[in-house]
Amino acid sequence: MVIYSRKKNKAVYLALILVFSLLMGVAQAFEEDPNIGKSTEIIDLNDNVVSKLFQIWSDGNDPLNYKLSIDGNDAEYFIIDGTIGDVNGQSVDADDKKTHMLNINLDYDPRLDITLNARIVITENNDTNLVSYITLTAKFHADTHEPSSPLIGRSAGHIELAGNVTSKRFRIWNNGTGTMNYTLTLYGDDSDYFSLDTEQGQSEGQSDKQTHTVSVEYDSDFHNNTLYAWIEIEDDNDNVAYIDLSATETTATRVSYISMEQGINYQDAGEVNDFWLYIETDDTVDKIDFTTAEDKDFFISDYNENDDGSIRYWTYPEEPDDEVDLADYGDGTYVITVTYDNNDTAQTEINFGIPKKPGTIVWPTQIPVITYPEEKTVSPVRLKWEKCVDPNAGSIRLVLENYESEYYEEIINSIGKQYSKGTTKSSSINLDVGQWRAVLSFGKWYQSENDDGIPYEVGKYIGGNSDFSVMKWFGTFDEFKNHPLKIADCYSTGVTFKLTGGGWGEITDEDCTFDTINLYDTTEKSVFRIKTADGNVTTIGSINAEECDIKAITGRKVDIENNITIGGGARSIILNNVSGSINIGEYVSDDDSPKIITCALKFNEASDLVLESDTPIRTLQATKWLTGSLEAPWISSMIIKGDFGADVTVGGDENPKGMALKKTSIAGQLTGLWEITGNCSAIKANDISEWDLTVEPGINDDETPVRAIKNIKSKNWIKDSTITVIETPADIGTITTGAMQNCTVSVTNGIIGKLEIKGIKNEAFCFINSNITAGHIGTATIAYSKYNNGDDPFGLAVSSIDKLTIKDSNRKTTWLDPDLSTDPIIIDDLRIPLP
């Protein structure tokens, strides 16, 4: 709001007063100058006469050049020659009398006995500044209406429009004992603005007084004037009486409330003086001027308004100004002038002091100190402060201002509360998320009504403030337990965030996005649930619980774009689509023999996901996981309904029974780089391609061979892949596939219990350019080898085989129990064993 001050125009204003005073002095000195003819006129306005002729002439022989101006009381009701303003003329001598028409701009009811007074200032134009006057008077004769019949009782009604009072009751009764049937008729000036609740009635006698209501329907152009009408009462015998009515508009019709305060606020910048004037008006007020008790003039030209524009809210100043000196205001009478949209004005007065009593309001001295909140809080909030013990303070006021940003420049909205002096905390207040400033005031405020019927409040206070932010939060915080947060995302999907079992969460973004969610003080019993309305999917950027454990994060319709960080352990994470990274720490227990805690993860689709967990993974389920990586101490079960292409690193000293990867089932294609420290159980896929598996198994105490991999199974192909067991003694239980191409399998000096390349229907060759190395193979089946490998030997590098089955391209089967040391198998480039 722009606040205009008239201080700078004070010198000009005083100068104008001085000039006006000098001119008045000249006028008095030359009022009897014989050179100017003058006339005193009384204009009788009876019978609607609202104009009169008057004359001006020169008493001397010289020409008189004159200027006419209307001056004096009620001058606005007089017009010369139909002109508002000055009229110029010339008179040569006494015989040259100039005749002028005086019109009256009648704005009164002619029935009322009122007199208007003004004068015409005649100023000569011959450098002599001679001034004379013609005194004018307009007389209104009273025209009252007396009842023509003594049988009709009457009661006059006067309606003041202050405080939106637009109706009045009046009574009619019969002065006699018989029955009177009467009819009411509105008549008189401005009667169109009046209406009656009934037009006919009956009165049995004097005690039977009939009550009626007259209402006023004035329009927005009616400002600061008076309406007149009267009611004719006619009975069945044509006896007539009158009830006079008038409706007077006061300032209170347009001004509904005024508040005025003086205060001293203690802020970070130090002591700031504060004068605050607040006025509520209707929508016909265009400007407000006010004069302080120290005769300082200011005006307000800007305002806020309600939704339909019917109420305007005027404030001065909007914020405390360091340059504002309270000495410019002070105690005493303030004059407030309102200007309407038709340029009419009205005034009202407010006494800044104790209403209807002598004396001023005593200044409080205790500075309020807010003890809570300090920086961040949650809604609903309950503020706390040090107790007020100031004898000059009678009550406590709390104003909460919501700002657009942390710079506290532009207020979005504000909330006001009032409490008794002994209160030390607020009620529970619901606040919007964002930046807030709490302004706490100790002071004395008085409510009253001024002479125009306008309710007002005045007071003095000492204020202190505290800045804090209200978070988008959920969970358990202060006195609130398991508090849910219901909020809409940027696509208007309703989302509910709920955290139970301890801890609280905060969404740090100011807009509708969920870029960052921070979790605090969660434990191994805490469950974080995210639920969307109508089965819609919402997107979250990151979830951070960097310094705590959590039991579960559940959001079946939640996509994660960036990161999930859990400083401690987690037992369950269920989400929709995920990307970015998931980092899970491990549970830290005070128990010397802690129970092994594992985590279960379930996703829909994962893309470019980096999952690093210090907590072992009990189960991992996903529809597909195309790229990224997975690292964990060990995994009991990994089930993928589609393709899996992430790199996998598992294993360590804490694996139970040395089992790093117990069960893996890939319904689609398996690719990626796998490094396993420990033993594997079953690895099953529909297809395997570009898969590099390295297993470093554990070692038995008696150094007997360990089962590094129980089985590897591919329904269709294993292509362009490497399978390596890097420690001995170790073995692979079973390798089963439909076909193998460009692969290397190495179990150095170990055993492959069963090698089965079954063949695939409609594939001509199913064992192509692949090498399998082992100390021994129990049973081997090789179907449909491509024997011609360009003179590049391939096959099995093995010392012995218990049983070998070869299916050639003609689908012929040969069973062998060979002694490979003396009888190697050579079929073109196929070698068993390899040289």
N, C-alpha and C positions, 0 to 999 in steps of 0.2 A: 504494500500500500504506500502511495506517495502522500506524505504529510506536508501540508503547506503552512507556512508561518507568516504572520503579518508583522513580525517584529521589525523587519527591514523597512516597512512602509510607514512606520510610526512617525518619523520626522515629516514626511509628506502630509500625513494626516493632520498633524498639529499645525502645519503651515496653512492648510486649507481652512481649519477652524479659525485661525488668526485673520485671514483675509475676509472670511464670512463676517467676523465680528466687526471689522473696520467698515465693511459695507453697511452693516446695520447701523453703525454710528452715523454715517453720512446720511442715511435715510432719515433718521430722527432729526438731524440738523436742518434738513431742507424740506421737511414735510409741509411747512406753511409757505413755501416759496410762491410769490404772487404770479409767477410766470406760467404756472401750470394749473389749469382748471381741474377740479376734481369733484367727485360725486359720491355720496354715501347711499347705498341701495340696500333695502331689505327685500329679499325674494320670498314671497309666500308660496309654499308648495302645496297649499290646499287645493283641492279639485285638480290634482295632477298637473299643476303648473310647475314646469321644471326649467323655464328659461325666462330671461329678462333683458331688456335693452338698457344700455348706459352709454354716456357720452364723455368724450375728452376734447378739450379745446385749450387754446393758449390765452392766458390773461393779458399778455403783452402784445406788441406789434410784430415781433420777430417770429419767424416760422419755428414751430416746435416739432423736432424730429424725436419720436418717442419709441420706446419698446415696452410692451406689456408682458409681465410675468406673474403667474399665480404664486402667492406665498401665504403662509399662515396655517393655522390649524385646519385640518380637513381639506387642504387645497386640492387633494386628488379628486374631490367630487365636483370641481368646477372646471369648465372648459370654455375658452374664448373662441368665437367664430368657428366652432367645431374642430379647433386645433388644440392638441396637447403639446404644450411648449410655449415658446415666446412668439408674440405677434408684433410686427413693426408697423409704424404709421407716421403721418405728418399732419399738423394743424397750423394754419397760417395766423389766425387771430381768433378773437372771441366769437366772431360770427361763424367761423369755420369749425363747427362742432362735429367731431367724428363719432358716429354711432356704432356701437358694438353689441353683439348678441352674447349674452352669458347663458351657457347651458349647464345643467346639473346632471352629473352621472349618478342618478339615483340608485342607492343600494341599501335603502332602509324601507321598512314597512310604513306606509303613510299614516297608519292608525296610531303610531307611537309618537309621543311628544318629544321630538329631538331637534336640536338646533345645530346647524353646521356654521362654522366661522372660517373665513379666509379673507385675503385682501389682494388687490391687484397692485403690483409695484410698477410705477410709471417712471422710467429712467430717461432723462433728456440726453440727446446725442450730440450736444454742441460743446463738448470738451469741458462742461461745467459739472458733470456727474451729479446733476440735480435729481433728487428722488422724491417722489410723492406717492401717496397711497389712496386707493379707493377701497373702503371697507365694505365687505359683502357678508350678508347673513342669509341663510336659507332655513326657513322655519317649517317644521312638520307639526301639524295640528293633530292632537289625539282624536281618534274616531272610534270610541269604544262602543261595544254592543251590549246594551243592557237587556235583560229578559223582558219581553212584553207581557208575560204572564207570571204571576207570583206562584202559580201552581207547579212550576218546573224547577227542581233543584239543579244546581250545576256545580262542577268542580273543575277549576282550571288546571291544565297540565303543562309542565315545562320539561322538555327533553334535552338533556345535555349529552352530546355524543362522545364525551370522554370515556375512555375505557371500553369502547365498542358498545356502549349502552345505546341502543337504537329503538327502544320502545318504552312506553309509560302507561300506567293504568289511570283511569279516571272513573268517577261515579256519577250516576244520574239517579235521582229519586223524585218521588212525588211528594210535594209539600202538603197535599191534601190527603183526604181519606179514601177518595174514590180510585177507580182503576184508570191508569193513564197508559194508552198505547202511543208509542212515539216512534219517530223515524229519525235516524241520524244521517246528515249529509255534510260532506266536507266542502268548505268554501273558503275563498280568500287567496291571497298571493302565495305562490309556491305550493298550493294544495296538492299538486300532482305528486309531490314527494311524500305525502302522508297517506296512510291507509288505515282502515278500521277492521276490527275482527268481526263486527256485525253491523248491520244497517237498521235493524228494527228491534224493538224490545217492548217490554211491558213492566210497569211498576204498580204494585197494589197499594202502596201507601208510603208514608215518610220513612218507615223502618225498612222498606224493601228497596234497598239501594242496589242498583244494577252496576256491575263493574265491567268496564270495556277497556280494550287495549288499543292504543294508537301507535303505529310503527312509522319509522322514517326509512325511506329508501333513497338515499342520496348517492349520486354517482361520483366518479373520481375527480371530476372538475370542480366539485364543491369544496372549497378550501377557505377556512378562516372567515366564514360568513354566517349569517343567521337566516333561517327559513321561518316563514310565518304562514299560518292558516288558522281558521276557526271552524268549529263544528256547530252547525245549526241543529237545534233540537225542536222538532215540530210534533205536537200531539194531535189527537183526532179532532180537536176544536180549533186547529190552525193557530194555536198559541206557539210562539217561537222564542227560544232563548239561545244563548251562545256560550260556547266554551272556547276561550282563547288558547291557542297552542303556539309554541315556538320551539324550534330545534336549533341549538347553538353548538357549533363545532368548536372544540377547544384543541389545544396542542396535543392533548392525550388521544385524540382521534387518530393522529398520524404517528405519534411517538408512544410506544407501549412500555418501554423500560429503559432506565439509565443506571449505569454503574460507574462509580468514580473512586479511584484508589490512589494513594501515595505509598510508595514503598522503597526500601533499600534492600537490594539483592546482593548477596555475597557470592561471587563467582570466581573462577580461576583467575580472571583478569583483575580481581579486586572488587571494591565496593562500587556498585552501579545504582544511581538514583533512578526511580521509576515513577512516572505519572501515567495512569491508565484511565482512559475514558471510553466507555462502551455504551452504545446506544442502539436500540432496536426500533425500527420504523416500518411503515408499510412501503409499498412500491411507488408512492407519489412523491417521496422526499428525494430531491436531487442533490442537495448540498447541506452541510451542517457547519455553522460557525459557532464558536464559543469564546466567551471572554472570561478570563480567570478572575479569582478574587484579587489578584494583583494588577488587574486592568491590562492583562496581556491578551492579545487577540490571535486566534488560530482558526483554521478551518480544515474540514475533511471533505474530500471530493470522491474518494473511492470507498467501495463497500463490497462485502460478500452477500450472498443471498441464499435462501432455501431453494429446494428443487423446483417449485413452481414459480419462484420469483416474487411471491407475495410479501415476503419479509426481507428486509435489508438489515445487515449487521455492520455497524460503523465502529471503528476502533481508532484511538489515538493515544500514544503512538503504538505501532505494531510491535516494536521491540524497544527496550530501554536504550536511550541514547546517552553516551558518556557526556555529551555537551549540554544535555538538558539539566537545568538547575532547578531544584524544587522550590527555590525562592521565587521563581516566576509564577508559581501557582499559589500555594498557601491556603490558609483556612478562610472561610467566608463564602460569599455569594458568587455563584457561577451563573452566567447568563448564556443560555443555549438558543441559537437561532436556527430554525429549519427553513429551507427554501423548497417550495413545492415545484412540481413540473410545469405549473402555469405561472411561475415566478412570484406567486404570493409567498409571504413569509409569516412566521409565527415565532413567538419566544416563550421560553419557560425558564424558571430559575430553580437551582439546586443549592442548598446550603451544605458546604463541606464542613461538617461539624456534627455534634450530637443532635439528632432531630428533636425539635421542639423544646430544647433545653439550652441554657447558656453554657459556654465553655467549648473547648476544642477537644479533639480526639488525642489522647496521650500516646506518644510513640512507644512501641515495645522496644526491648533492648536485647533479648536473647536471640542468638543466631541459630537457626535450626540445623541439625546435623542428621543426615540420612545414613543409617548404618547398614541397610540392605535394600536392594541388591548393590553389589560393588561394581561388577563388570557385566556378567551375563546372568540371565535368569530365564524362567520359562513362564508361560501363561497357562492358567491364571496366576497372577503374582500378588503377593502380600508384602508391601513395603514396611520397613521398620525404621524408627527414628528415636533419638534421645528425648526424654520426657520434657515437656514445656512447663517451666516453673516461673515464668515471667509474670509478675502481677499485673502488668499492663496489657497482657494478651488475654483474650477471652475465648478464642477458638483457634482451630487449626485448619488450614486449607492446603489441599494437595492438588496440583495441576500436573498432568502427564501429557507431554508434547511428543508427538510422533514425527520424526524427521526423515527426509528422503535419503540421507546418507550420514555417515559418521562425522561429517564436518558441521552438522547442526546448523544449517543455513535456512532451509525452507521447510516450514511445518506442513505436514500432510493433514493431521487432525489433532485434537486435544481432548482430554477428559478431565473433568473437575470433580473433586470430592471434598466434603467438609466433615470435620470430626470435632468432638469435644476436646477441651484443653488437656485432660488427663490421658488421652489416647496415645499409645506408643506404636501402633501398627495400623495399617489400612485394612479395609475389607479385601476380600479376594476379588481381583479385578482382571477381567479378560482383556488382553492387549494383543494387537496385531504383531506379527513378526516384523522386526526392524529395529531401528535406532530410536531410543527414547531418552527424554530428559525429565526427571522428576523435580518439580519446583515446590518446595515445602515452605509454608508461610505461617508465622505466629503473629496474630494481630487481633484487632477489634473491628468488627463490621456492624453497621447499623442499617436496618431496613425501615423505610417509611414511605410516605406519599406526599408529593409536593402540592402546592395550591391548585395546580391544574389537574390533580388526580392521577399523576403519573407515578407509578411505583419506582422507587430508586433505592440504591444502596451506596453507602460511603464507608471508607475504612482506611486504616493505616496498618502497615505490616513490616516485619523483617523477614526476608526470604533467603533460603539456601537451596542449592540444587545439586543433583547427582546425575551423571550420564550412565546409561547402561543399554544393553541390547537384549531384545527378546528373541529367543531362538525358535526355529521349527524343531520341536523336540518330541520325544516319546520316552516311556519307561518310568523309572523311579528317580525323582529329583526332589530334594527337600521333603516337604510334607505330602507330596503327590506320589502315588504308587501305581505302577503298571498303567500309566497314562497313555492312551493311544493317540496317534496323530492321523487325522483324516484330511487329505488334501488332494487337489486335482493336479495332474501333470499338464504339460503344454498342449496335449491333445484332448483335454477335458475328461480324461479317464480318472475316476475316483480311485485313490490309492490310500490304504490304511497301513501305517507303520505301527508295530506293537512289539515291545520288548518286555518280557517277563523273566522272573528269576533273579533280578538284580541288574543294576546298571541303567544308563540312559543314553539316548542317542540324539544327535543334532544334524539337521540338514542345513548346511552353511550357505546355500545359494539363496539370493534374494528374489529370484524370479521363479518361474514354474518348473525349471529343470531340476533334476536331482543329481547334479554333477558330483557332489561329495557328501557322504554320510559318515559322520564320526560317532563311534561307540565308545563310551567311557564306563569304567568300573564294572564291567561285566565279569561273570564268574563261570565256572564249569557247569552251572545250573541255568545260565541265561539262555533264553530262546528268542531270537530275532525273527519276526514274521512280517512278510510284506504281502499284502493281498490286494488284488485289483478288482474293480467292479465289472460285472457282466462278462467275465472271462477275457477281458482285454489284456494286452501285453503293455507293460511300461518299461522304460529304460532308465538305468541308474549308471552314473559314471563310475564312482568308486565307493567302497565300504572300508572304513579304517577302524580297526580295533587294535592299535599298535602296541598297547601295553597291557592287554588283558586276555583271559581265556574266554571261550564261549562254548555253549553246548551245541547250538544249532543256528543256522541261517537258512530260512525257508522262503522261497519266492518262486513258485512254479510258473508264474507268468511274468517273470522279471528278467530282462536282458542286462548283462553287465558289459559295459564298453571298455572300461579302463582296468581298475585294480581292486582286488580284495586283499587286505592285509590284516592278519590276525597275529598279534605278538605272541600269544600263548597258543594253547591247543584248541582244536575244534572237533566235535564229534560227528557233525552232520552239516552238509551244505547241499541244498537243493535249489537249482535255478533253471531258467529256460536257456537262452543262448548266452555264451560267455566268450569274451576275448580279453586281450590284455594279459593280466597276471593275477595269480592267486598265490599268496604266501601265507603259509600256516606254520606257526611255531610248535612247540611241544609243551605239554602240561608239566608244571613243576610242582611236585608234591612234597609235603613235609614228612610223609611216611617213608621209613627206611626201606620198605619193600612195597613200593607202589604198584597198584594194579595197572597192567598195560592198557592204555586207552587208545582207541583207534578212531579213524574218521571215515565216514561214508559220504561219497560225493555222487550227485546225480545231476546231469545236464541234459539238455536237448542237443544243441549243436555247439561245438567249440571250434574256434578259428583263431589261429595265431595265439593260442593260449599257452602261457608259461605257468605251469603249476609246480610250485616248490613247497613241499610239506616236510616238516620235521616230525610230524605225527604220522605214524604208520597208517596206511589206507586199508580199511576193512573191505570196502567195496567201491568201485568206480564204475558208474553206468553213464552211457551217453548214446545218443542216436548216431552221431559221427563226430570225429575229431580229426580235422584235415591236416593242420600244421601246428607247430609249437613244440613244447617239450613237457615232460613229466619227470619229477624227481621226488623220491620218497624213500624212507628207510626200508620198507617192504610193502608189498601189495598182496592181499589175500585173494581178491577177485576183481577182474576187470572185464566188463561185458560191454561191447560196443555193437549196436544194432546195424551200423553201416560201416563206412571206411574209417581206418585209423592210420594217421600219418605222422603222429608226434614222435619225437625222440624220447626214449625212456631210460632213466638211470635209477636203479634201485639197489639196495643192499647195504650191509654194514654189520658190525659186530652184534647188534641187538636183535637180529632176526631170530625168531623162535624156531628152534630145530634147524637153523640155517636156511629156511625156506624164504627166499627173497621175493619170489613171484609164484603164487600157488596156482591160480587158475586164470587163464586168459582166453576170451572168446570174442573173435572179430567176425561179424556176419558179412562184412564186405572185404575190401582189400587192405592188406597190412603192408605198410612201408615204414621206413625210418631207421634211426640208429639206436640200438638198444645195448646198454651196458648193465650187466647184472652181476652184482657181487653176492654170491650165495647160490642157492639151488633154485631151480625152476620145476614146477610141476607140469601142467598142461598148457600148451600154446596152440590155439586152434584158430584158423582163419579160412575164409572162402578162397582167397587168392593171396599170394605173397609176392611182392615185387620190390626190388631195390631195398631189401631189408638186410641190415647188418647187425647180427646178434653176436655179442661177446659175453661169455659166461665165465666168471671166475668163481668156481664152486668152493665150498668149504672142504676141509680135510678131516677125515675120521681120525680119532686118537690112535687107532691101531694101524693107520696108514693103509687100510683097505680102500678099494675104490668107492667113491661116492657117486650117487646118481645126480649128475649136474643138471640134466633135463629129463623129465619123465617122458614127455612126448611132444612132438611137433607135428601138427596135422594141417594140411592144406587140401581142400576139396578139389581144387583145380590145379593151378600152376604155382611153382616156386621159381621165380625168375630173377636173374641178376642179383643174387643175394649171397651173403656170406654168413655161415654159422660156425662159431669158433668156441671151443672149450679150452681155456688157456692153462689150466693146471692139471696135473696128473697125481695120483690115479683118479680118473673120473670117467663117467660114461653117459650115454644118451639111451634112454629106454627104447623109444620108437620114433622114427621119422616116416610119416605117411603123407603121400601127395599124389595127385593125379598125374602130374608131369613136372619135370625139372629142366631148366635151361640156364646155362651160363652161371652156375652156382658153385660155391666152394663150401664143403662141410669138413671141419677139422676137429677130430677128437684124438689128439696125439697119444699113441700107445693106449688109448682107452677103448671102450667097447660100445658098439651100437647094437643094442639087443635085436632091433628089427628095422630093416630098411625096406620100405615098400613104395615103389613107383608103379602105380596101378595101371596107368594109361587112361586116356580120355576118349570117349566115343567121338568118332569122326576126325580125330587128330592123327595124322600119319606118323609123327614122331613125338615121343613123350620123354625121352631122355637124351638131352642135347648138350654137348660140350660142358659137362659138369664133372667135378672131381670130389670124391668123398674119401677122406682119410681117417682110418681108425686102426687100432691094433687088431681088433677082431670084430666080426659081424656075425651075429647068431643066424638070422635068416634074412636073405636079401631077395627082393623081387624087382626086376628091371624090365619094364615093358616098352617096346617099340623104340629102341635106340636108333639114333641117326648115326650109323656106323661110319659114314664118310664125313670126316671132320677136317678135311683139307690137310691130311697128314699130321694133324696135331693130336697126339694121343690124349684120351680122356677115359674116365672110368673110376675104378675103386682102388685106392692105395691102401691095401689091407693085407695083413699077414695070413689070416685064415678066415674061412667062412664055413659055418656048419652046413648050411643048405642054401643053394642059389637057384633061383628060377629066372629064366630069361624068356621073354616073349618077343619074337622078332616082328618085323614089319608085316610079315605074312600071317601074323597072329598064331604062329606055331610056338609051342611052349617046350622048353627043355629044362628038365630038373637035373641039377648037378650036385654032387657031394664031393667037390674037388679037393685035391691036394695041391694047393696053389704053389707050394714050394717046388713041386716037380712037374705040375701040369697046369701052367697058366692058361687063361682064356684070352684068345686074341681073335677078335672079329673086326677086320679092317682096322679103324682107329680106336675101337673100344678095347681097353686093356684091363684085365683083372688078374693079378694086381698091376698097377702102374709100375713101369720100370723106375 
